[in-house]
Amino acid sequence: MSDQRGVAIVRWPGRFPSAEGGPAALLAAYHLSTEAEKGAAVAGVDELPERYRAEVSDPRSVFVDDVVLVAMSGDTAVGCLVVTAPADGRSEIKRLWTDPAFRGRGVASGLLDAALARASEDGVVTVRLSVWRWRTEAVALYERFGFTVTESWDARDQLVCMERAV
């Protein structure tokens, strides 16, 4: 799909034989980190809330109608992002995660570029996302991409809702 400083952004499942070869480990890291940041650290994937365990164990089924993008450095998955199926001219970006060892190399920007291009191809008018307030680097990244804070559609405390036109 695209190449960002030696990292290719591809649609999953594509060339991947299994979830383990793609987003599963990245989704696990994302959810475990998020739970810890919320003050609800868990020892492993088996202790995550059911809906998050399902994403890790069977992303193909959970995201069957969505587009899953994976950033690859060689044969290693180093980032992921989910773009939900369009509904009423809108899609949502979810689960943006970059392996900490690959941060600062444009992986997240490459994933966002690819997600916005995909949304445009699908005729999406508005893309939205939610991000935890304490993830200031992510909030700044989204703002650089033209996302602005909007009225919340999710009542969880500390969650910032953002959107932008495609």
N, C-alpha and C positions, 0 to 999 in steps of 0.2 A: 504494500500500500504506500508506504513512505519510508524514508530513511533519515534519521536524525542523529548525526554524529556517530555513525557506526551502529546505530540501533534501528532495526526495521520494525515498523508497525504493521501487524498482520491481523486479519480477521480469524478468530478462533471459532470452530475447531480447525478448519483449513487443513494444514499439514500435520497437525498434532494427532498422535494415535490415542491419547488419553487426556483426561483432565489433569493428571499429574504433570504431563508435559506442557501444560498451558497454565490456566489461571488458578488451579486449586491451591497451590502453595502460596501464591500471592494473595488470594482471598483469605486464606487462613491468617497470614501475617497481618493483613488489613484489619480483620475482625479482632484478633487478639490484641493488637495495638490499641484499637478503638476502645475495647472494654477496659484496658488498663488506664487509658487516658480519662475515662469516665469514672474511674475509681472502683471499678468492678472487675479487677484483674482475675483471670481464670488461668489454670495451669496448662490447659490444652484445648484443642478443638472440641473434644467430647464434652466440655463444660460450657461451651457457647450456647446461647439460646437456639432453639430448634431451627428457626428460619435461617440463621447464619450457618449452622452445621450443614444444612441442606445445600447451601451455596457452595460450600467447600467440598462436600462429598459427591454432589451431582450437579455441577454447574450447567451441564448440557440440558438437563431437564428444567432447572430453575429459570434459566435464561433462554428458553427455547424460542421465544418470539422476539428476543432482543439481539442486539449486535454486541459481541464481546470482542474487544480489541486487545491484543497482547503485544507488548514491546519485546523484541528479541535481540539479544546480543549474542550472535552466533546461534548456538542451539539452546541458549539459556533464556527462559522467560524472566524479564526484569521489571515489567510493569504491566498493569492491566486497567481497563476501564470498560464500563457497560453503558450502552446507549439503549434506553427502553424503546420498544416499538412505538411508532407514532400513534397518537390518539388525539383527535380534535386539533390537528396541526401542531401538536406539542410532543416533545420527547424529553426524557430526563437523563442526565448523566449521573452515574452512580459508581461507586467502588473504585475511584481513581486511586491507584497505589503504585508507587515506585519502590523497588528494593532499595533500602537505605544505602547500599554500596554503590548504587548507580545514580543517586540524586546529584543534581547540579550539572547533569549532562544533557538536559533538554528532553528527557524521556517523557515527563508529564506534559510538556508543551507539544511534543509530537503526538501523543495520545489525544490531547484536546483538539489539535488541528485535524486529525483524522476523524474524530467524533463529529466535529462541526461539519466537515465535508460530507460525511455520511448522512447526517441529518438533512443537509441541503439537498442531497441526491434523493432522499426520501420525501421531499416536499414539506419538511417540517418548517414551521414559521417561527416557533419559539422553543428554545432549549432552556430547561431549568435544572437546578441542582440544589442540594442542601449540604452544608458543611458545618462542622463544629466550630464555634467561635474561637476556641483556643488554637485552632490550626491556622495561625496567622499567615504562614507562608502560602498555604493553599488558597486562602481568601485573597491574598495579594495576586497570586497567579490568575485566579478567576477574574479579578478586576482588570488585570492587564489584557485579558481576552474579551473584555467588554461586558462582563456580567455585572449586574447591579443588584443591590439588596432589594427585595420585594416583600410584600406581605406574606407572612408565613402560612404554609399549607400543612405544617406539622407542628403540633403543640409541644414537642419535647423542648425542655429548657436548654438554652445554650446552642440551639441549632439555628443557623443563619440560612435563609432561603434566598436564592439568587436566580436571575434569569437574563436572557439576552435574545434579541432577534437573530435569526439566521441569515 
